[in-house]
């Protein structure tokens, strides 16, 4: 195998003589860049339209639309009556700065279109500032008139807080509704 060793050695020397270290590095760089350009289009893209988020408690509104928690038709708002905190400097589940969650609230049941399951949603008002005035939603699924007070949601839930001023309403997922219970 000496002839083979000699041939390899001669070839290596020929390449070494005709190639500078800088041009060899440039060639390696080009090869790597070409490889990444070829690989990029096959990288995975998220085409779920927010379904993973939905399964984790986020979720979409009407079918085919991206979820938008600043719109009344967002699924968690099915029984809401108030200004959306997501339009008032907070989010669907957090109060805006300078306000605090109401100590009492109202529970509704809403279906998440992403998984077809019914969730218990607690509607709590955020208290301590004047009314936000943006994105009023009056959805009221399952609501009953005021004479059935426990099923009535047209109520200022800040009533039990130190500061009773109503600012906006949040919608917190508090459980999964059990069929037949
Ligand atoms: N829960 C919202 C609200 C506040 C004041 C009056 C009616 C409804």
Backbone and ligand atoms as CSV (ligand in chain L), in Angstrom:
chain,resi,resn,atom,element,x,y,z
A,1,UNK,N,N,0.819,-1.201,0.000
A,1,UNK,CA,C,0.000,0.000,0.000
A,1,UNK,C,C,0.853,1.252,0.000
A,2,UNK,N,N,2.177,1.058,-0.222
A,2,UNK,CA,C,3.028,2.259,-0.180
A,2,UNK,C,C,2.663,3.222,-1.308
A,3,UNK,N,N,2.317,2.597,-2.489
A,3,UNK,CA,C,1.968,3.467,-3.613
A,3,UNK,C,C,0.778,4.356,-3.297
A,4,UNK,N,N,-0.136,3.778,-2.469
A,4,UNK,CA,C,-1.340,4.545,-2.123
A,4,UNK,C,C,-0.976,5.701,-1.181
A,5,UNK,N,N,-0.137,5.364,-0.165
A,5,UNK,CA,C,0.302,6.420,0.764
A,5,UNK,C,C,1.011,7.541,0.012
A,6,UNK,N,N,1.886,7.128,-0.939
A,6,UNK,CA,C,2.638,8.146,-1.704
A,6,UNK,C,C,1.676,9.027,-2.512
A,7,UNK,N,N,0.680,8.364,-3.091
A,7,UNK,CA,C,-0.265,9.111,-3.939
A,7,UNK,C,C,-1.055,10.130,-3.106
A,8,UNK,N,N,-1.497,9.677,-1.934
A,8,UNK,CA,C,-2.243,10.578,-1.034
A,8,UNK,C,C,-1.362,11.752,-0.638
A,9,UNK,N,N,-0.092,11.407,-0.294
A,9,UNK,CA,C,0.816,12.470,0.150
A,9,UNK,C,C,1.025,13.499,-0.953
A,10,UNK,N,N,1.256,12.971,-2.213
A,10,UNK,CA,C,1.489,13.883,-3.340
A,10,UNK,C,C,0.259,14.777,-3.577
A,11,UNK,N,N,-0.921,14.152,-3.497
A,11,UNK,CA,C,-2.148,14.918,-3.726
A,11,UNK,C,C,-2.306,15.996,-2.671
A,12,UNK,N,N,-2.056,15.619,-1.410
A,12,UNK,CA,C,-2.207,16.590,-0.322
A,12,UNK,C,C,-1.235,17.749,-0.487
A,13,UNK,N,N,-0.027,17.413,-0.896
A,13,UNK,CA,C,0.973,18.491,-1.081
A,13,UNK,C,C,0.556,19.415,-2.224
A,14,UNK,N,N,0.029,18.782,-3.307
A,14,UNK,CA,C,-0.392,19.591,-4.459
A,14,UNK,C,C,-1.489,20.579,-4.038
A,15,UNK,N,N,-2.477,20.061,-3.261
A,15,UNK,CA,C,-3.584,20.930,-2.804
A,15,UNK,C,C,-3.038,22.017,-1.891
A,16,UNK,N,N,-2.105,21.615,-0.974
A,16,UNK,CA,C,-1.559,22.587,-0.025
A,16,UNK,C,C,-0.799,23.693,-0.746
A,17,UNK,N,N,-0.047,23.309,-1.826
A,17,UNK,CA,C,0.730,24.312,-2.556
A,17,UNK,C,C,-0.156,25.279,-3.325
A,18,UNK,N,N,-1.241,24.730,-3.865
A,18,UNK,CA,C,-2.054,25.582,-4.743
A,18,UNK,C,C,-3.157,26.334,-3.982
A,19,UNK,N,N,-3.265,26.109,-2.680
A,19,UNK,CA,C,-4.370,26.720,-1.934
A,19,UNK,C,C,-3.845,27.446,-0.695
A,20,UNK,N,N,-4.205,28.735,-0.559
A,20,UNK,CA,C,-3.831,29.456,0.662
A,20,UNK,C,C,-4.843,29.116,1.758
A,21,UNK,N,N,-4.443,29.356,3.032
A,21,UNK,CA,C,-5.340,29.042,4.131
A,21,UNK,C,C,-6.609,29.914,4.044
A,22,UNK,N,N,-6.388,31.194,3.597
A,22,UNK,CA,C,-7.528,32.101,3.547
A,22,UNK,C,C,-8.568,31.623,2.514
A,23,UNK,N,N,-8.060,31.206,1.328
A,23,UNK,CA,C,-9.037,30.786,0.322
A,23,UNK,C,C,-9.708,29.477,0.720
A,24,UNK,N,N,-8.931,28.616,1.449
A,24,UNK,CA,C,-9.566,27.373,1.920
A,24,UNK,C,C,-10.697,27.701,2.900
A,25,UNK,N,N,-10.462,28.672,3.818
A,25,UNK,CA,C,-11.508,29.054,4.781
A,25,UNK,C,C,-12.709,29.671,4.056
A,26,UNK,N,N,-12.393,30.488,3.016
A,26,UNK,CA,C,-13.490,31.111,2.258
A,26,UNK,C,C,-14.353,30.036,1.610
A,27,UNK,N,N,-13.673,29.001,1.063
A,27,UNK,CA,C,-14.442,27.937,0.408
A,27,UNK,C,C,-15.329,27.190,1.411
A,28,UNK,N,N,-14.735,26.907,2.597
A,28,UNK,CA,C,-15.534,26.219,3.630
A,28,UNK,C,C,-16.739,27.078,4.006
A,29,UNK,N,N,-16.496,28.402,4.157
A,29,UNK,CA,C,-17.587,29.321,4.510
A,29,UNK,C,C,-18.697,29.293,3.482
A,30,UNK,N,N,-18.288,29.340,2.180
A,30,UNK,CA,C,-19.302,29.326,1.111
A,30,UNK,C,C,-20.123,28.039,1.159
A,31,UNK,N,N,-19.403,26.928,1.386
A,31,UNK,CA,C,-20.116,25.640,1.425
A,31,UNK,C,C,-21.137,25.632,2.557
A,32,UNK,N,N,-20.730,26.169,3.730
A,32,UNK,CA,C,-21.666,26.198,4.869
A,32,UNK,C,C,-22.877,27.084,4.557
A,33,UNK,N,N,-22.615,28.259,3.950
A,33,UNK,CA,C,-23.711,29.180,3.623
A,33,UNK,C,C,-24.680,28.542,2.629
A,34,UNK,N,N,-24.108,27.909,1.608
A,34,UNK,CA,C,-24.961,27.251,0.607
A,34,UNK,C,C,-25.810,26.182,1.280
A,35,UNK,N,N,-25.198,25.461,2.220
A,35,UNK,CA,C,-25.923,24.403,2.923
A,35,UNK,C,C,-27.099,24.971,3.700
A,36,UNK,N,N,-26.882,26.143,4.374
A,36,UNK,CA,C,-27.977,26.698,5.174
A,36,UNK,C,C,-29.081,27.239,4.279
A,37,UNK,N,N,-28.718,27.827,3.114
A,37,UNK,CA,C,-29.751,28.339,2.193
A,37,UNK,C,C,-30.617,27.192,1.687
A,38,UNK,N,N,-29.961,26.058,1.411
A,38,UNK,CA,C,-30.711,24.891,0.938
A,38,UNK,C,C,-31.589,24.346,2.057
A,39,UNK,N,N,-31.075,24.389,3.322
A,39,UNK,CA,C,-31.813,23.773,4.429
A,39,UNK,C,C,-32.982,24.631,4.898
A,40,UNK,N,N,-32.889,25.980,4.757
A,40,UNK,CA,C,-33.920,26.862,5.334
A,40,UNK,C,C,-35.348,26.528,4.916
A,41,UNK,N,N,-35.603,26.339,3.611
A,41,UNK,CA,C,-37.003,26.090,3.228
A,41,UNK,C,C,-37.598,24.820,3.809
A,42,UNK,N,N,-36.755,23.917,4.298
A,42,UNK,CA,C,-37.337,22.692,4.846
A,42,UNK,C,C,-37.517,22.774,6.364
A,43,UNK,N,N,-37.181,23.929,6.966
A,43,UNK,CA,C,-37.403,24.058,8.404
A,43,UNK,C,C,-38.912,24.065,8.684
A,44,UNK,N,N,-39.333,23.569,9.863
A,44,UNK,CA,C,-40.775,23.511,10.136
A,44,UNK,C,C,-41.360,24.894,10.398
A,45,UNK,N,N,-42.583,25.130,9.932
A,45,UNK,CA,C,-43.299,26.372,10.217
A,45,UNK,C,C,-44.529,26.044,11.053
A,46,UNK,N,N,-44.897,27.003,11.938
A,46,UNK,CA,C,-46.101,26.817,12.744
A,46,UNK,C,C,-47.319,27.213,11.923
A,47,UNK,N,N,-48.076,26.201,11.487
A,47,UNK,CA,C,-49.293,26.490,10.717
A,47,UNK,C,C,-50.539,26.191,11.543
A,48,UNK,N,N,-50.353,26.122,12.864
A,48,UNK,CA,C,-51.468,25.700,13.705
A,48,UNK,C,C,-52.503,26.806,13.899
A,49,UNK,N,N,-52.151,28.069,13.549
A,49,UNK,CA,C,-53.102,29.170,13.758
A,49,UNK,C,C,-53.451,29.346,15.225
A,50,UNK,N,N,-52.472,29.095,16.115
A,50,UNK,CA,C,-52.701,29.332,17.541
A,50,UNK,C,C,-53.385,28.199,18.260
A,51,UNK,N,N,-53.467,27.027,17.600
A,51,UNK,CA,C,-54.204,25.924,18.245
A,51,UNK,C,C,-53.484,25.407,19.489
A,52,UNK,N,N,-52.152,25.425,19.468
A,52,UNK,CA,C,-51.412,24.954,20.641
A,52,UNK,C,C,-51.719,25.861,21.815
A,53,UNK,N,N,-51.722,27.166,21.554
A,53,UNK,CA,C,-52.046,28.139,22.593
A,53,UNK,C,C,-53.468,27.910,23.087
A,54,UNK,N,N,-54.347,27.611,22.136
A,54,UNK,CA,C,-55.744,27.385,22.493
A,54,UNK,C,C,-55.874,26.218,23.458
A,55,UNK,N,N,-55.172,25.131,23.160
A,55,UNK,CA,C,-55.269,23.954,24.015
A,55,UNK,C,C,-54.745,24.264,25.408
A,56,UNK,N,N,-53.827,25.241,25.488
A,56,UNK,CA,C,-53.261,25.588,26.787
A,56,UNK,C,C,-54.082,26.662,27.492
A,57,UNK,N,N,-55.252,26.977,26.976
A,57,UNK,CA,C,-56.108,27.933,27.656
A,57,UNK,C,C,-56.294,29.224,26.897
A,58,UNK,N,N,-55.643,29.388,25.771
A,58,UNK,CA,C,-55.828,30.587,24.952
A,58,UNK,C,C,-57.032,30.355,24.082
A,59,UNK,N,N,-56.818,30.141,22.800
A,59,UNK,CA,C,-57.933,29.687,21.986
A,59,UNK,C,C,-58.439,30.699,21.004
A,60,UNK,N,N,-59.178,30.204,20.033
A,60,UNK,CA,C,-59.671,31.040,18.962
A,60,UNK,C,C,-61.077,31.507,19.230
A,61,UNK,N,N,-61.566,32.337,18.314
A,61,UNK,CA,C,-62.952,32.749,18.416
A,61,UNK,C,C,-63.720,32.005,17.351
A,62,UNK,N,N,-64.337,32.710,16.420
A,62,UNK,CA,C,-65.102,32.005,15.400
A,62,UNK,C,C,-64.172,31.172,14.535
A,63,UNK,N,N,-64.751,30.122,13.917
A,63,UNK,CA,C,-63.957,29.172,13.136
A,63,UNK,C,C,-63.193,29.859,12.004
A,64,UNK,N,N,-61.931,29.503,11.832
A,64,UNK,CA,C,-61.149,30.036,10.722
A,64,UNK,C,C,-60.511,31.381,11.007
A,65,UNK,N,N,-60.852,31.998,12.122
A,65,UNK,CA,C,-60.279,33.306,12.430
A,65,UNK,C,C,-59.195,33.137,13.481
A,66,UNK,N,N,-58.180,33.992,13.398
A,66,UNK,CA,C,-57.163,33.971,14.443
A,66,UNK,C,C,-57.786,34.522,15.722
A,67,UNK,N,N,-57.409,33.960,16.883
A,67,UNK,CA,C,-58.010,34.453,18.118
A,67,UNK,C,C,-57.638,35.910,18.370
A,68,UNK,N,N,-58.615,36.693,18.779
A,68,UNK,CA,C,-58.353,38.104,19.072
A,68,UNK,C,C,-59.095,38.457,20.355
A,69,UNK,N,N,-58.358,38.578,21.458
A,69,UNK,CA,C,-59.021,38.796,22.741
A,69,UNK,C,C,-59.404,40.263,22.966
A,70,UNK,N,N,-59.351,41.074,21.904
A,70,UNK,CA,C,-59.901,42.434,22.015
A,70,UNK,C,C,-61.255,42.518,21.308
A,71,UNK,N,N,-61.796,41.365,20.895
A,71,UNK,CA,C,-63.098,41.324,20.214
A,71,UNK,C,C,-64.104,40.557,21.061
A,72,UNK,N,N,-65.357,40.997,21.030
A,72,UNK,CA,C,-66.388,40.351,21.856
A,72,UNK,C,C,-66.593,38.882,21.484
A,73,UNK,N,N,-66.293,38.487,20.234
A,73,UNK,CA,C,-66.580,37.103,19.855
A,73,UNK,C,C,-65.461,36.136,20.250
A,74,UNK,N,N,-64.456,36.624,20.949
A,74,UNK,CA,C,-63.444,35.707,21.508
A,74,UNK,C,C,-64.166,34.749,22.468
A,75,UNK,N,N,-63.853,33.446,22.368
A,75,UNK,CA,C,-64.709,32.441,23.005
A,75,UNK,C,C,-64.877,32.614,24.505
A,76,UNK,N,N,-63.846,33.126,25.187
A,76,UNK,CA,C,-63.931,33.238,26.643
A,76,UNK,C,C,-64.944,34.287,27.102
A,77,UNK,N,N,-65.386,35.140,26.169
A,77,UNK,CA,C,-66.268,36.248,26.545
A,77,UNK,C,C,-67.750,35.908,26.371
A,78,UNK,N,N,-68.084,34.623,26.239
A,78,UNK,CA,C,-69.469,34.269,25.874
A,78,UNK,C,C,-70.501,34.780,26.872
A,79,UNK,N,N,-70.101,34.988,28.117
A,79,UNK,CA,C,-71.086,35.421,29.117
A,79,UNK,C,C,-70.650,36.727,29.797
A,80,UNK,N,N,-69.843,37.493,29.125
A,80,UNK,CA,C,-69.289,38.713,29.746
A,80,UNK,C,C,-70.292,39.860,29.664
A,81,UNK,N,N,-70.154,40.791,30.612
A,81,UNK,CA,C,-70.890,42.058,30.548
A,81,UNK,C,C,-69.953,43.113,31.131
A,82,UNK,N,N,-69.254,43.822,30.236
A,82,UNK,CA,C,-68.324,44.843,30.737
A,82,UNK,C,C,-67.347,45.283,29.658
A,83,UNK,N,N,-66.445,46.182,30.009
A,83,UNK,CA,C,-65.401,46.631,29.086
A,83,UNK,C,C,-64.245,45.632,29.138
A,84,UNK,N,N,-63.755,45.229,27.970
A,84,UNK,CA,C,-62.669,44.234,27.936
A,84,UNK,C,C,-61.380,44.834,28.491
A,85,UNK,N,N,-60.805,44.169,29.493
A,85,UNK,CA,C,-59.539,44.675,30.051
A,85,UNK,C,C,-58.412,44.602,29.019
A,86,UNK,N,N,-58.561,43.729,28.020
A,86,UNK,CA,C,-57.525,43.648,26.975
A,86,UNK,C,C,-57.511,44.911,26.106
A,87,UNK,N,N,-58.551,45.735,26.190
A,87,UNK,CA,C,-58.567,47.030,25.471
A,87,UNK,C,C,-58.220,48.179,26.413
A,88,UNK,N,N,-57.925,47.858,27.674
A,88,UNK,CA,C,-57.809,48.921,28.686
A,88,UNK,C,C,-56.454,48.894,29.395
A,89,UNK,N,N,-55.468,48.274,28.760
A,89,UNK,CA,C,-54.129,48.250,29.362
A,89,UNK,C,C,-53.836,46.996,30.164
A,90,UNK,N,N,-54.816,46.080,30.240
A,90,UNK,CA,C,-54.581,44.784,30.884
A,90,UNK,C,C,-54.658,43.692,29.832
A,91,UNK,N,N,-55.150,42.530,30.218
A,91,UNK,CA,C,-55.323,41.445,29.240
A,91,UNK,C,C,-56.644,40.749,29.551
A,92,UNK,N,N,-56.915,39.670,28.808
A,92,UNK,CA,C,-58.157,38.931,29.060
A,92,UNK,C,C,-58.205,38.410,30.501
A,93,UNK,N,N,-57.035,38.199,31.102
A,93,UNK,CA,C,-57.032,37.620,32.457
A,93,UNK,C,C,-56.273,38.455,33.485
A,94,UNK,N,N,-55.816,39.656,33.109
A,94,UNK,CA,C,-55.120,40.488,34.106
A,94,UNK,C,C,-55.667,41.913,34.101
A,95,UNK,N,N,-55.692,42.492,35.310
A,95,UNK,CA,C,-56.195,43.864,35.453
A,95,UNK,C,C,-55.139,44.865,34.995
A,96,UNK,N,N,-55.585,45.998,34.453
A,96,UNK,CA,C,-54.630,47.052,34.086
A,96,UNK,C,C,-53.939,47.610,35.330
A,97,UNK,N,N,-52.749,48.187,35.158
A,97,UNK,CA,C,-52.048,48.797,36.297
A,97,UNK,C,C,-52.941,49.826,37.000
A,98,UNK,N,N,-52.856,49.846,38.328
A,98,UNK,CA,C,-53.637,50.821,39.093
A,98,UNK,C,C,-55.027,50.335,39.448
A,99,UNK,N,N,-55.384,49.105,39.015
A,99,UNK,CA,C,-56.687,48.546,39.394
A,99,UNK,C,C,-56.440,47.193,40.080
A,100,UNK,N,N,-57.452,46.716,40.765
A,100,UNK,CA,C,-57.310,45.397,41.409
A,100,UNK,C,C,-58.536,44.545,41.122
A,101,UNK,N,N,-58.346,43.201,41.088
A,101,UNK,CA,C,-59.475,42.313,40.754
A,101,UNK,C,C,-60.573,42.381,41.814
A,102,UNK,N,N,-61.807,42.248,41.360
A,102,UNK,CA,C,-62.922,42.238,42.318
A,102,UNK,C,C,-62.837,40.977,43.183
A,103,UNK,N,N,-63.328,41.132,44.419
A,103,UNK,CA,C,-63.292,39.982,45.341
A,103,UNK,C,C,-64.376,38.977,45.001
A,104,UNK,N,N,-65.448,39.442,44.365
A,104,UNK,CA,C,-66.498,38.525,43.922
A,104,UNK,C,C,-66.648,38.665,42.408
A,105,UNK,N,N,-67.319,37.704,41.802
A,105,UNK,CA,C,-67.473,37.743,40.344
A,105,UNK,C,C,-68.613,36.853,39.917
A,106,UNK,N,N,-68.622,36.534,38.637
A,106,UNK,CA,C,-69.725,35.774,38.057
A,106,UNK,C,C,-69.135,34.645,37.231
A,107,UNK,N,N,-69.722,33.474,37.309
A,107,UNK,CA,C,-69.179,32.323,36.581
A,107,UNK,C,C,-70.058,31.995,35.377
A,108,UNK,N,N,-69.430,31.874,34.223
A,108,UNK,CA,C,-70.142,31.442,33.017
A,108,UNK,C,C,-69.503,30.164,32.474
A,109,UNK,N,N,-70.153,29.573,31.498
A,109,UNK,CA,C,-69.605,28.378,30.838
A,109,UNK,C,C,-69.486,28.672,29.351
A,110,UNK,N,N,-68.267,28.571,28.823
A,110,UNK,CA,C,-68.038,28.883,27.404
A,110,UNK,C,C,-67.325,27.721,26.726
A,111,UNK,N,N,-67.679,27.492,25.473
A,111,UNK,CA,C,-67.041,26.424,24.690
A,111,UNK,C,C,-65.837,26.975,23.931
A,112,UNK,N,N,-64.712,26.282,24.089
A,112,UNK,CA,C,-63.507,26.642,23.338
A,112,UNK,C,C,-63.574,25.958,21.968
A,113,UNK,N,N,-63.677,26.727,20.883
A,113,UNK,CA,C,-63.838,26.096,19.559
A,113,UNK,C,C,-62.619,25.283,19.148
A,114,UNK,N,N,-61.491,25.532,19.785
A,114,UNK,CA,C,-60.270,24.814,19.393
A,114,UNK,C,C,-60.303,23.352,19.836
A,115,UNK,N,N,-60.957,23.068,20.972
A,115,UNK,CA,C,-60.996,21.674,21.421
A,115,UNK,C,C,-62.426,21.178,21.678
A,116,UNK,N,N,-63.412,22.038,21.478
A,116,UNK,CA,C,-64.810,21.626,21.644
A,116,UNK,C,C,-65.212,21.390,23.088
A,117,UNK,N,N,-64.370,21.779,24.040
A,117,UNK,CA,C,-64.709,21.538,25.452
A,117,UNK,C,C,-65.299,22.788,26.088
A,118,UNK,N,N,-66.110,22.561,27.126
A,118,UNK,CA,C,-66.725,23.678,27.858
A,118,UNK,C,C,-65.875,24.019,29.077
A,119,UNK,N,N,-65.618,25.287,29.245
A,119,UNK,CA,C,-64.784,25.748,30.363
A,119,UNK,C,C,-65.579,26.683,31.264
A,120,UNK,N,N,-65.271,26.598,32.562
A,120,UNK,CA,C,-65.856,27.544,33.521
A,120,UNK,C,C,-65.014,28.816,33.502
A,121,UNK,N,N,-65.684,29.932,33.272
A,121,UNK,CA,C,-64.982,31.213,33.172
A,121,UNK,C,C,-65.454,32.125,34.301
A,122,UNK,N,N,-64.502,32.648,35.058
A,122,UNK,CA,C,-64.845,33.607,36.107
A,122,UNK,C,C,-64.681,35.026,35.570
A,123,UNK,N,N,-65.781,35.771,35.584
A,123,UNK,CA,C,-65.732,37.174,35.141
A,123,UNK,C,C,-65.548,38.043,36.379
A,124,UNK,N,N,-64.364,38.604,36.489
A,124,UNK,CA,C,-64.070,39.498,37.605
A,124,UNK,C,C,-63.827,40.908,37.076
A,125,UNK,N,N,-64.430,41.855,37.738
A,125,UNK,CA,C,-64.182,43.246,37.344
A,125,UNK,C,C,-62.849,43.713,37.933
A,126,UNK,N,N,-62.256,44.711,37.266
A,126,UNK,CA,C,-61.065,45.356,37.811
A,126,UNK,C,C,-61.501,46.691,38.394
A,127,UNK,N,N,-61.072,46.950,39.616
A,127,UNK,CA,C,-61.662,48.029,40.406
A,127,UNK,C,C,-60.616,49.077,40.776
A,128,UNK,N,N,-61.115,50.313,40.993
A,128,UNK,CA,C,-60.230,51.353,41.522
A,128,UNK,C,C,-59.975,52.507,40.578
A,129,UNK,N,N,-60.498,52.443,39.364
A,129,UNK,CA,C,-60.366,53.544,38.410
A,129,UNK,C,C,-61.710,53.751,37.727
A,130,UNK,N,N,-61.909,54.938,37.137
A,130,UNK,CA,C,-63.168,55.184,36.431
A,130,UNK,C,C,-63.303,54.220,35.242
A,131,UNK,N,N,-64.522,54.089,34.738
A,131,UNK,CA,C,-64.798,53.146,33.638
A,131,UNK,C,C,-63.841,53.349,32.482
A,132,UNK,N,N,-63.329,52.243,31.966
A,132,UNK,CA,C,-62.402,52.304,30.832
A,132,UNK,C,C,-63.105,52.850,29.588
A,133,UNK,N,N,-64.319,52.399,29.323
A,133,UNK,CA,C,-65.096,52.945,28.209
A,133,UNK,C,C,-64.766,52.358,26.845
A,134,UNK,N,N,-63.807,51.424,26.772
A,134,UNK,CA,C,-63.467,50.833,25.457
A,134,UNK,C,C,-63.929,49.384,25.406
A,135,UNK,N,N,-64.310,48.945,24.228
A,135,UNK,CA,C,-64.659,47.541,23.961
A,135,UNK,C,C,-65.724,47.018,24.931
A,136,UNK,N,N,-66.871,47.643,24.911
A,136,UNK,CA,C,-67.977,47.126,25.729
A,136,UNK,C,C,-68.502,45.851,25.096
A,137,UNK,N,N,-68.577,44.788,25.867
A,137,UNK,CA,C,-69.131,43.519,25.367
A,137,UNK,C,C,-70.241,43.081,26.298
A,138,UNK,N,N,-71.368,42.760,25.699
A,138,UNK,CA,C,-72.535,42.372,26.474
A,138,UNK,C,C,-73.034,41.059,25.883
A,139,UNK,N,N,-72.380,39.965,26.221
A,139,UNK,CA,C,-72.640,38.694,25.550
A,139,UNK,C,C,-73.695,37.862,26.284
A,140,UNK,N,N,-73.496,37.691,27.603
A,140,UNK,CA,C,-74.584,37.229,28.473
A,140,UNK,C,C,-75.113,35.819,28.231
A,141,UNK,N,N,-74.320,34.928,27.652
A,141,UNK,CA,C,-74.814,33.557,27.473
A,141,UNK,C,C,-75.163,32.945,28.827
A,142,UNK,N,N,-76.376,32.481,28.968
A,142,UNK,CA,C,-76.807,31.834,30.222
A,142,UNK,C,C,-77.269,32.818,31.276
A,143,UNK,N,N,-77.267,34.111,30.961
A,143,UNK,CA,C,-77.692,35.083,31.954
A,143,UNK,C,C,-79.204,35.081,32.096
A,144,UNK,N,N,-79.710,35.426,33.270
A,144,UNK,CA,C,-81.145,35.528,33.514
A,144,UNK,C,C,-81.445,36.906,34.114
A,145,UNK,N,N,-82.700,37.334,34.086
A,145,UNK,CA,C,-83.025,38.680,34.598
A,145,UNK,C,C,-82.665,38.845,36.077
A,146,UNK,N,N,-82.681,40.137,36.490
A,146,UNK,CA,C,-82.219,40.472,37.834
A,146,UNK,C,C,-82.957,39.793,38.967
A,147,UNK,N,N,-84.225,39.359,38.731
A,147,UNK,CA,C,-84.934,38.699,39.833
A,147,UNK,C,C,-84.378,37.304,40.111
A,148,UNK,N,N,-83.565,36.788,39.191
A,148,UNK,CA,C,-82.807,35.550,39.522
A,148,UNK,C,C,-81.367,35.967,39.731
A,149,UNK,N,N,-81.146,36.578,40.866
A,149,UNK,CA,C,-79.924,37.343,41.091
A,149,UNK,C,C,-78.641,36.513,40.899
A,150,UNK,N,N,-78.704,35.209,41.232
A,150,UNK,CA,C,-77.478,34.404,41.109
A,150,UNK,C,C,-77.132,34.116,39.646
A,151,UNK,N,N,-78.107,34.326,38.728
A,151,UNK,CA,C,-77.842,34.098,37.307
A,151,UNK,C,C,-77.768,35.412,36.533
A,152,UNK,N,N,-77.636,36.504,37.255
A,152,UNK,CA,C,-77.650,37.835,36.636
A,152,UNK,C,C,-76.234,38.412,36.675
A,153,UNK,N,N,-75.790,38.943,35.519
A,153,UNK,CA,C,-74.398,39.428,35.499
A,153,UNK,C,C,-74.260,40.936,35.320
A,154,UNK,N,N,-75.391,41.641,35.261
A,154,UNK,CA,C,-75.319,43.090,35.076
A,154,UNK,C,C,-75.107,43.746,36.440
A,155,UNK,N,N,-73.953,43.459,37.000
A,155,UNK,CA,C,-73.684,43.806,38.399
A,155,UNK,C,C,-72.265,44.371,38.486
A,156,UNK,N,N,-72.094,45.372,39.356
A,156,UNK,CA,C,-70.748,45.877,39.612
A,156,UNK,C,C,-70.076,44.963,40.644
A,157,UNK,N,N,-69.166,44.116,40.157
A,157,UNK,CA,C,-68.544,43.133,41.045
A,157,UNK,C,C,-67.469,43.751,41.942
A,158,UNK,N,N,-67.264,45.054,41.793
A,158,UNK,CA,C,-66.329,45.748,42.691
A,158,UNK,C,C,-66.996,46.068,44.034
A,159,UNK,N,N,-68.251,45.641,44.180
A,159,UNK,CA,C,-69.033,46.006,45.364
A,159,UNK,C,C,-68.351,45.596,46.670
A,160,UNK,N,N,-67.539,44.546,46.657
A,160,UNK,CA,C,-66.947,44.076,47.908
A,160,UNK,C,C,-65.506,44.580,48.095
A,161,UNK,N,N,-65.032,45.361,47.142
A,161,UNK,CA,C,-63.655,45.888,47.269
A,161,UNK,C,C,-63.664,47.208,48.040
A,162,UNK,N,N,-62.489,47.612,48.524
A,162,UNK,CA,C,-62.398,48.900,49.230
A,162,UNK,C,C,-62.780,50.036,48.289
A,163,UNK,N,N,-62.295,49.962,47.052
A,163,UNK,CA,C,-62.656,50.974,46.053
A,163,UNK,C,C,-63.643,50.342,45.076
A,164,UNK,N,N,-64.871,50.826,45.040
A,164,UNK,CA,C,-65.943,50.187,44.259
A,164,UNK,C,C,-66.003,50.624,42.804
A,165,UNK,N,N,-65.059,51.496,42.375
A,165,UNK,CA,C,-65.129,51.978,40.986
A,165,UNK,C,C,-64.821,50.850,40.008
A,166,UNK,N,N,-65.721,50.667,39.053
A,166,UNK,CA,C,-65.554,49.607,38.038
A,166,UNK,C,C,-64.777,50.161,36.845
A,167,UNK,N,N,-63.737,49.434,36.442
A,167,UNK,CA,C,-62.916,49.888,35.305
A,167,UNK,C,C,-63.120,48.988,34.074
A,168,UNK,N,N,-62.918,47.676,34.244
A,168,UNK,CA,C,-63.090,46.740,33.115
A,168,UNK,C,C,-63.268,45.319,33.672
A,169,UNK,N,N,-63.461,44.371,32.774
A,169,UNK,CA,C,-63.775,42.996,33.211
A,169,UNK,C,C,-62.768,42.001,32.622
A,170,UNK,N,N,-62.315,41.076,33.463
A,170,UNK,CA,C,-61.423,39.997,33.001
A,170,UNK,C,C,-62.198,38.686,32.907
A,171,UNK,N,N,-61.606,37.739,32.198
A,171,UNK,CA,C,-62.261,36.431,31.969
A,171,UNK,C,C,-61.246,35.328,32.243
A,172,UNK,N,N,-61.326,34.750,33.425
A,172,UNK,CA,C,-60.325,33.752,33.808
A,172,UNK,C,C,-60.872,32.335,33.672
A,173,UNK,N,N,-60.080,31.471,33.077
A,173,UNK,CA,C,-60.486,30.056,33.022
A,173,UNK,C,C,-60.250,29.463,34.413
A,174,UNK,N,N,-61.318,28.953,35.035
A,174,UNK,CA,C,-61.157,28.398,36.377
A,174,UNK,C,C,-61.417,26.896,36.435
A,175,UNK,N,N,-61.848,26.306,35.326
A,175,UNK,CA,C,-62.057,24.860,35.364
A,175,UNK,C,C,-62.686,24.371,34.069
A,176,UNK,N,N,-62.818,23.049,33.988
A,176,UNK,CA,C,-63.480,22.435,32.836
A,176,UNK,C,C,-64.859,21.987,33.303
A,177,UNK,N,N,-65.871,22.372,32.527
A,177,UNK,CA,C,-67.238,22.003,32.923
A,177,UNK,C,C,-67.407,20.485,32.779
A,178,UNK,N,N,-68.018,19.855,33.786
A,178,UNK,CA,C,-68.259,18.405,33.753
A,178,UNK,C,C,-69.666,18.182,33.223
A,179,UNK,N,N,-69.831,17.436,32.128
A,179,UNK,CA,C,-71.173,17.220,31.607
A,179,UNK,C,C,-72.056,16.521,32.641
A,180,UNK,N,N,-73.304,16.985,32.760
A,180,UNK,CA,C,-74.255,16.343,33.658
A,180,UNK,C,C,-74.089,16.740,35.110
A,181,UNK,N,N,-73.138,17.660,35.433
A,181,UNK,CA,C,-72.983,18.040,36.843
A,181,UNK,C,C,-73.457,19.453,37.084
L,1,LIG,N1,N,-69.639,43.694,35.693
L,1,LIG,C1,C,-69.624,44.858,34.922
L,1,LIG,C2,C,-70.583,45.889,35.373
L,1,LIG,C3,C,-70.163,46.898,36.160
L,1,LIG,C4,C,-71.046,47.877,36.589
L,1,LIG,C5,C,-72.364,47.776,36.219
L,1,LIG,C6,C,-72.788,46.762,35.398
L,1,LIG,C7,C,-71.911,45.801,34.969
